[in-house]
Amino acid sequence: MTTTAAEQIVRAPREVIRSSRRRAKTRAEVWRWIAIVVVSLVFLFPLMWMLISAFKTSLDITDPGAMFTFEPTLRNFENVLGRENFLPFIWNSLVVGVVSTGIALVVGVPAAYAMTRFHMNRSSGMLLVARIIPGVSLLVPWYFVFSRMGLVGGYTPLVISHMFVTLPLIAWIMLSFFEGIPAELEEAGRVDGLTNIGVFARIALPLAVPGIATASILAFIFSWNNFLFALVLSGEATRTLPVAIFNFIAYSSIDWGGLMAASVIITLPVMIMALFTQKYIVSGLTAGATKG
């Protein structure tokens, strides 16, 4: 009887501690979900407002009472794709994004491999410097050079400027992927008679495909969303989507419906791409994070 009482005395504090831990865990879980909901609302509210407004008339958009009670209309999208003829701007954004990303991949992937395998630490430091330089600081020299060459208004300055900014991003992402490839695989390839180029093309490159996918997706998204370079360096025939959106802003009025529909057209492809490729993006951005 004495032993049982002693055991009960010992168990009682343990139950109290377990109960306290369960309550603390529950409180932490509740606060975590509250934080998730609040952060999600902060980030998603502008997108939801933009999406809903794209199906309203300009009168309903400016009416607070018609926030959720309105008659949906597709007239804004008809105006954007018909009257404003946004298709050439979509084509321009695609051309600049695909070409600049493709050239940056051709240059950046081998450069990252060389920096990794030949321990070019100074080059990787320069890469980081190039990555953090604000693009606006390069804009004036680029405009001066391209205007002297008579290229302003064409695709060339847009592709070069976008490539110059996306190239460090691609090389920086690929550094982590190439560092994760075991050197023994490449040594085995050399034993079988492969040259350095053969080792890169037949061993390293196939293993780095997830990294290449991540880098190309992020580079294309940057090019698709870039506004500043296109505003200064593009012409009437090469204007991209972020610049063309100003067609809906006049001196004395704003076409809110057209503006929201154009914003949806710009945002939707990027969001769909990000949703379907999020696992590659996350793995690419976290690759090498646990390496010493």
N, C-alpha and C positions, 0 to 999 in steps of 0.2 A: 504493500500500500504506500509505503514511504517512497519506494522507487518510482511508482506510477505518478505520484505527486511531483517528484523531482523532474520526471520526463515532461510532464505538462508545463512545469515552470520554464523548462528549456525551450519547448516547442512554441510557447506563446510569443516570445520575442521574435522567433523566426517567422511565424505567421504575420506578425505586425510588419516585419521588414518586407516580406513578400507582397503583402497588401499595399504597403507604401510604394514599392517599386512598380506594382501594376498601375496604381493611380498616377504615378509620375509618367509612366510610359503612355498611358491614355491621354494625359494632358499634353504631352509632347506631340502625340499623333494629331490631336485636335488642333493645336497651334500650327502644326506643319500644313494641315489641309487648309486652315484659314489663310496662311501665308500664300499657299498655291493659288487659292481662289482670288485673293486680292491682287497678286501679281498678274494672274491671267486676265483679270478684268482690266487692269491698267493697260496691258499690252494689246488686248483683243478689242477693247471698246472702240478705238479709232478705226480699226479695220471693219468691225461690224457696222459702225455708223457710215463708213464709206460705202460698204456693200449695200446697205438698206437705202441710202440716199441715191444710189445709182438707178434705182427703180422708182424714184419719185420725180414729180415735176419740180421746177425751181421754187415754185410757190410753197409746195409742201415741205421742201427742205428747210426753208426759212421759218416755217410755222412750228413752234414748239408743241402745239397741240396735236400735230400730225406725226409725232415721233414714230408711233407704231400703227396708227390707224390711217391708212391712206390707200388709194387705188393704184396698184402696181402698173407701171408702164415700161415699155421697151423703147420708147421714143429717143431716150438719151443715147442708147447704143446704136440706134438707126442713124442718128445725127453724126455720131463719132465715126462710124464705119462708112456712112454714105456721104453726107454733106461735107464733113471735114476730111473724108478720105484718109483715114489713118493707116490704111494698108501699106503705103510706101514707107511710112515711118517705122512700122513693124519690120518691114523688110530691111531697112537700114540698120536697125538695132540688131537684127539677126546676123547680117553680114559682118558688122563691126565686131560683135561678140564672138562669133564662130572663128573668124579669121584671126583676130588678135589672140584668142585663147589657143588656137592651133599652133600659131607661130611661137607663142610663149612656151607651149609644151615641147615643141621640137628643140628649142634652145635650153629651156630650164631643166628638163629631166636629165639629159646627159651632163649638164653642168653640176647638178646636185650629186649625180653618181661620182663624177670626178672629184668633187670636193670631199665626198665621204671616203672614197677608197684611197685617195692620195693625200689625205690629211691636210687639206688646204684651209687651215683655220683662219688665216687672214682673209681669204675670199669669203668665208662664211660670215665673218665680221662685217665686211663690206656689204654683204647681202642684207644683213640686218639693218645697216645704216640706210641702204636704198629703200628698205621696206618701210622705215618710219619717217622718211622725208615727206612732208605734206605735198600733195600733188599741186596745190595752188602755187607753190614756190617755183615749180617748173613751167608753169603755164606761160608766163611772159617770154622766157627764152625760147620756148617751143614756137610761140606765135611769131616771134621775130624771125626765127630760122625758116619756118614753113612759109611765111609770107614772102621772104626773100626768094625762096625756091618756087614760088607760085603754086603752092600745094594747098593753101588754106581754102576750105570749101569742098575738098574731095574726101574720099575714103582714107587716103594714105595717112594724113596727120592723125585721124581718129584711131586708126589701127595701131600706129606706132605709139601714140600716147597711152592707149589702153594697155598695149603689150608691155610698155616700160614699167607700168605700175603692177601688172599681174605677174610679170616674170619673177620678181623676188618672192611673191606669195607662193607661186608654184614650186620654186626651188627650195624654199624654206620648208614646205610640207614634205617634199620628196626626200629631204635630208633624213628625216626620222624613219621613213620607210626603208631606205637603202641601208641605214645603220642596223636595222632589224634583220637583214638578210644574213644568214651565217656565212662567214668567209670560207668555211670548209667546202660549201657547195661550189663556189667559184674556183677554188683550188682543184677540186675534182674535175671541173670542166677544162682547166688548163692542162691537167695530166692527160685528158683525153684528146688534147691537141687543139683546143680552142684558143684563139687570140684574145686580147683584151676586149676588142670590139665584139667578138663572138660571145664572150662571157657576158658582156652587157646585154647583147641583143637576145641571147637564147636562155639565159639564166636569170639575170637580175630584172630585166624588163618584165617578163611574164609574172614574176613574183610581186612586182610593184604595181600591178594593175589596179588594186583598190586605192592606192595612193594617187595614181594618175587620175582615176575617176573623181576622187575628192577634190584634187587640185583644179581639175578642169571645170567642175561644177561651181566651185567658189569663184574662179576667175571669170566664168561666164556671167554669174550673178553680178559681180562687180561691174563688168562692162555693160550689162543690161541696165543697171540702175544709175550709171554714171551720168551726171548732169553737167558738171563744170566744163570738162574738156569739150563735150559736144556743143555746149552753148557758145564757146569761143571759136572752136576750130571747124565746126561743120558749116555747110552752106545750105541754100534753099533745097537742093536736091538730095542732100545727105543728112538732113536733120533726123535725129533719133527721137524715140518716144518721150523720154523725160523733157526734152526741149519743146517738142510739139505740143505738149500739154498746155503751154502758154497761149495757144490759139483760143482758149476759152476764157482768158482774162483780158478784158478790154480796159480802156482808160476810165470809163465811167460805170462799168457794170461787169459782173462775173456770171458766166453761165455755169451755175453750180451743178446742174444735172449733167451737162456734158463733161464737166471737170471730174465729177465722181465716176462717171462711166469710163472715161479715159484712164483714170487712176486704177480702176478695177482691171482694165485690159493690160495695164503695165504690171500690176501686182500678181495677177492670177497665174501666169506661166511660171513665175519664180516660186510662188508658194507651192504649186503642184510639183515642181521639180524638187523643192526642198523636202516635201512630205514623202515622196517616193524614194529619195536618196538619203534620208536622214541618217540611216545606219552607217552609210559610207562616210558621210560628213563627220559624224561623231567619232568613228574609228580613226579617221584621218587626222582630226584635230587633237585626239588624245594619244596618237601613236608616239611612242618614245617618252611619254610623260613619266613612266616609272623607271626609265633608264637612269643610271647614275651619271 
